[in-house]
């Protein structure tokens, strides 16, 4: 599935009234996704990460990001293209480790 196709389909299910909903929900869902990795590490678990749980939480993150961007008239594809250009520029400048500018 193409990013913009996903975004259009996902936005059809956006029934919220408050534009802050996907912003607040994105923070919660991102934390839940991270938690799938952090808690086992902190507990010293040696078990495998549940792929279905990762897919579910990552999907929630993607939905919220997609809706937030739709509300701003920005497509997921625009974000992806912008990010690749930024990463390539940082790689070319030797600043790929997060210390580069935009």
C-alpha positions in Angstrom: 0.0 0.0 0.0 1.2 3.5 -0.8 1.6 6.0 2.0 -0.9 8.5 0.6 -3.4 5.7 -0.1 -3.1 4.6 3.5 -3.5 8.2 4.7 -6.7 8.8 2.6 -8.2 5.5 3.9 -7.2 6.1 7.5 -8.6 9.6 7.5 -12.1 8.2 6.6 -12.1 6.7 10.1 -11.2 9.9 11.9 -14.3 10.6 13.8 -12.8 12.9 16.4 -14.1 16.4 16.9 -11.1 18.0 18.5 -8.0 18.5 16.3 -5.8 17.9 19.4 -7.0 14.3 19.5 -4.4 12.7 17.2 -1.7 14.8 18.7 -2.4 13.6 22.2 -3.1 10.1 21.1 0.1 10.0 19.1 2.1 10.6 22.3 0.2 7.8 24.1 0.5 5.3 21.3 4.2 6.0 20.7 4.8 5.4 24.4 2.9 2.1 24.2 5.0 1.0 21.2 8.2 1.9 23.0 7.0 0.1 26.1 6.9 -3.2 24.2 10.7 -2.9 24.0 11.6 -1.0 27.2 9.8 -3.1 29.8 11.4 -6.4 28.7 14.8 -4.7 28.6 14.4 -3.3 32.1 13.2 -6.6 33.5 16.0 -8.4 31.8 13.6 -10.6 29.9 15.2 -12.8 27.2 11.9 -13.5 25.5 10.9 -12.5 22.0 9.0 -9.3 21.2 5.4 -10.1 20.2 5.3 -9.0 16.5 1.5 -8.8 16.6 1.6 -6.3 19.4 4.3 -4.3 17.6 2.2 -4.2 14.5 -0.8 -3.1 16.4 0.9 -0.3 18.3 2.9 0.8 15.3 -0.4 0.9 13.3 -1.9 3.1 16.0 1.1 5.5 15.8 0.8 5.6 12.0 -3.0 6.3 12.2 -2.5 9.2 14.6 0.4 10.6 12.6 -1.5 10.3 9.4 -4.6 12.1 10.8 -2.5 14.8 12.4 -0.8 15.4 9.0 -4.2 15.3 7.2 -5.5 18.0 9.5 -2.5 20.1 8.4 -2.9 19.3 4.7 0.4 17.5 4.6 0.8 14.0 3.1 2.8 11.1 4.5 4.6 11.0 1.2 5.7 14.6 1.6 7.1 13.8 5.1 8.9 10.7 3.8 10.4 12.7 0.9 11.5 15.6 3.1 13.0 13.2 5.6 15.0 11.3 3.0 16.4 14.6 1.6 17.3 15.7 5.2 19.0 12.3 5.9 20.9 12.4 2.7 22.0 16.0 3.3 23.2 15.0 6.8 25.0 12.0 5.4 26.8 14.2 2.9 27.7 16.7 5.6 28.9 14.0 8.0 26.2 15.0 10.5 24.0 11.9 10.3 24.2 11.3 14.0 21.5 13.8 14.8 23.8 16.8 15.3 23.1 18.3 11.9 20.8 21.1 11.0 17.5 20.8 9.0 
